[in-house]
Amino acid sequence: MLTENVAEVEKRIAAACERSGRARSDVTLIAVSKTKPVEDIREVMGTGIRDFGENKVQELVDKYGQLPGDLRWHMIGHLQRNKVKYIVDKVVMIHSVDSLRLAEQIEKEAASRNCHVDILIEVNVAEEDSKFGVTCEETTAMIREIAALPHLTIRGLMTIAPFTEDPETNRPYFRKLKELSVDIASKNIDNVFMSELSMGMSGDFEVAIEEGATLVRVGTSIFGERNYQI
Ligand SMILES: *Cc1c(COP(=O)(O)O)cnc(C)c1O
């Protein structure tokens, strides 16, 4: 079942790449496995996927310990500073950096383990009260400060677009994040790369790809609906 879901998502990603004249290899599919058991992850691994996303520290650490070491774990959820220490040497990327204080904590933990962390800055493009992330206006100033931290590298920007039935309504937000990343790239800030754009979820990943996403975070379309009661 999950194998067929992945095939369907793959087909839609390939079509979106085709429509927008992009190479399939420009887009990484991150399978968002939050709330789902390791057996489901193993099944999805069978399709060749190695990038998995989690939004809770404890759950990420649990699954990390039970699954093969070649998986690439992405922290995509809001991260509290006191929990950075549990994941800093386990993840390939933290997508949800939304403050200088959080970045400084990641720097401190990375330095003490002598490791390096790739991060994205989470931008609340749609300025929803319910979402974390900095505003577009705040982003460049914060990046200039974080860029000075030697154990971090800023690889790009991330956004969580509003929940919608019609993915077209999110197109302006994806376009705005892309424009912001091009603008920041043009400033040539040391230690800052704007090569990644983490945007697009089950409801809107095709539109996100058309607007330049390099990392799409897809949960429900691969693993099915989540049950938060269990
Ligand atoms: C849960 C989650 C996703 C995946 O959402 P789906 O709609 O299930 O694809 C993507 N990004 C973040 C940050 C999430 O928390």
The ligand as a Tripos MOL2 file, in Angstrom:
@<TRIPOS>MOLECULE
LIG
   15    15     1     0     0
SMALL
NO_CHARGES

@<TRIPOS>ATOM
      1 C1          3.3450   17.1220    9.1950 C.3       1 LIG1
      2 C2          4.2250   18.0230    8.4310 C.ar      1 LIG1
      3 C3          4.3750   17.8790    7.0320 C.ar      1 LIG1
      4 C4          3.6290   16.8290    6.2030 C.3       1 LIG1
      5 O1          2.2750   17.1880    6.0860 O.3       1 LIG1
      6 P1          1.2930   16.3470    5.1570 P.3       1 LIG1
      7 O2          0.1900   17.2940    4.8880 O.co2     1 LIG1
      8 O3          0.8530   15.1740    5.9580 O.co2     1 LIG1
      9 O4          2.0280   15.9700    3.9380 O.co2     1 LIG1
     10 C5          5.2460   18.7330    6.3930 C.ar      1 LIG1
     11 N1          5.9250   19.6910    7.0580 N.ar      1 LIG1
     12 C6          5.8050   19.8570    8.3870 C.ar      1 LIG1
     13 C7          6.5910   20.9210    9.0560 C.3       1 LIG1
     14 C8          4.9480   19.0450    9.1110 C.ar      1 LIG1
     15 O5          4.8350   19.2270   10.4340 O.3       1 LIG1
@<TRIPOS>BOND
     1     1     2 1
     2     2     3 ar
     3     2    14 ar
     4     3     4 1
     5     3    10 ar
     6     4     5 1
     7     5     6 1
     8     6     7 2
     9     6     8 1
    10     6     9 1
    11    10    11 ar
    12    11    12 ar
    13    12    13 1
    14    12    14 ar
    15    14    15 1
@<TRIPOS>SUBSTRUCTURE
     1 LIG1         1 GROUP 0 **** ****
